[in-house]
Amino acid sequence: MKIALSCSGSDLNAEVVKDCHLAPYFLIVDSDTMNYEVVDHRQNVRGQDEEMQLADLLASYKPSLLLTGRCSDKAIRAFKRAGIHVLTGITGSVRAALNKYLSPVCAPRKKL
């Protein structure tokens, strides 16, 4: 499964960013191999359709899930339309967030 994470840097040691639309980077991680792609979002577009543009951008990488600190209702709807489930309240490093999500305790969530 591919998992997108909003983050402050371009590797697994980066911190998860509190607000997804303000994230300078997104990592798209393959949960089977832990290989990842970096999406540079530093030149992000601000404006009326920013949620749709971000959802479209991330959808092009085909993640099933976005792990982030917080996301507006409008953005969650945009991600849902793009086929991306959103899990908010995530803190800490990208690596720690992935390990926590992929741990056996969270196994039922993997069926998204």
For each residue, the residues with C-beta under 8 A, 3 or more apart:
1: 30 31 32 64 65 110 112
2: 28 29 30 31 61 62 63 64 65
3: 28 29 31 63 64 65 66 67 98 101
4: 26 27 28 29 39 58 61 63 65 66 67 84
5: 16 26 27 29 66 67 68 90 94 97 98
6: 16 17 19 20 23 25 26 66 67 68 69
7: 10 14 15 16 17 23 24 25 26 27 94
8: 14 15 16 17 23 24 25
9: 13 14 15 24 25
10: 7 14 25 27 38 40
11: 14 27 94
12: 27 29 34 36 93 94 95 98
13: 9 93 94 95
14: 7 8 9 10 11 25 27 93 94
15: 7 8 9 92 93 94
16: 5 6 7 8 67 68 69 90 91 92 93 94 97
17: 6 7 8 20 22 23 24 68 69
18: 22 69 70
19: 6 22 23 68 69 70 71
20: 6 17 23 54 66 68 69 70 71 75 86
21: 44 50 51 54 71 72 75
22: 17 18 19 44
23: 6 7 8 17 19 20 26 41 68
24: 7 8 9 17 40 41 42 44
25: 6 7 8 9 10 14 38 39 40 41 42
26: 4 5 6 7 23 38 39 41 58
27: 4 5 7 10 11 12 14 36 37 38 39 94
28: 2 3 4 36 37 39 58 61 63
29: 2 3 4 5 12 34 35 36 94 98
30: 1 2 33 34 35 36
31: 1 2 3 34 98 102
32: 1
33: 30
34: 12 29 30 31 98
35: 29 30
36: 12 27 28 29 30
37: 27 28 61
38: 10 25 26 27
39: 4 25 26 27 28 57 58 61
40: 10 24 25 43
41: 23 24 25 26 44 54 57
42: 24 25
43: 40
44: 21 22 24 41 50 54
45: 49 50 53
46: 50
47: 50
48:
49: 45 52 53
50: 21 44 45 46 47 53 54
51: 21 54 55 72 74 75 77 78
52: 49 55 56 78
53: 45 49 50 56 57
54: 20 21 41 44 50 51 57 58 75 78
55: 51 52 58 59 75 78 79 81 82 84
56: 52 53 59 60 82
57: 39 41 53 54 60
58: 4 26 28 39 54 55 61 63 66 79 82 84
59: 55 56 62 63 82 83 84
60: 56 57
61: 2 4 28 37 39 58
62: 2 59
63: 2 3 4 28 58 59 66 84
64: 1 2 3 83 84 85 112
65: 1 2 3 4 84 85 86 87 112
66: 3 4 5 6 20 58 63 71 79 84 85 86 87
67: 3 4 5 6 16 87 90 97 98 101
68: 5 6 16 17 19 20 23 71 86 87 88 90
69: 6 16 17 18 19 20 88 89 90 91
70: 18 19 20 88 89
71: 19 20 21 66 68 75 76 79 86 88
72: 21 51 75 76
73: 76 77
74: 51 77 78
75: 20 21 51 54 55 71 72 78 79 86
76: 71 72 73 79 80 86
77: 51 73 74 80 81
78: 51 52 54 55 74 75 81 82
79: 55 58 66 71 75 76 82 84 85 86
80: 76 77 83 84 85 86
81: 55 77 78
82: 55 56 58 59 78 79
83: 59 64 80
84: 4 55 58 59 63 64 65 66 79 80
85: 64 65 66 79 80 112
86: 20 65 66 68 71 75 76 79 80
87: 65 66 67 68 90 101 109
88: 68 69 70 71
89: 69 70
90: 5 16 67 68 69 87 97
91: 16 69 97
92: 15 16 96 97 100
93: 12 13 14 15 16 96 97
94: 5 7 11 12 13 14 15 16 27 29 97 98
95: 12 13 98 99
96: 92 93 99 100
97: 5 16 67 90 91 92 93 94 100 101
98: 3 5 12 29 31 34 67 94 95 101 102
99: 95 96 102 103
100: 92 96 97 103 106
101: 3 67 87 97 98 106 109
102: 31 98 99 106 110
103: 99 100 106 107
104: 107
105:
106: 100 101 102 103 109 110
107: 103 104 110
108: 111
109: 87 101 106 112
110: 1 102 106 107
111: 108
112: 1 64 65 85 109
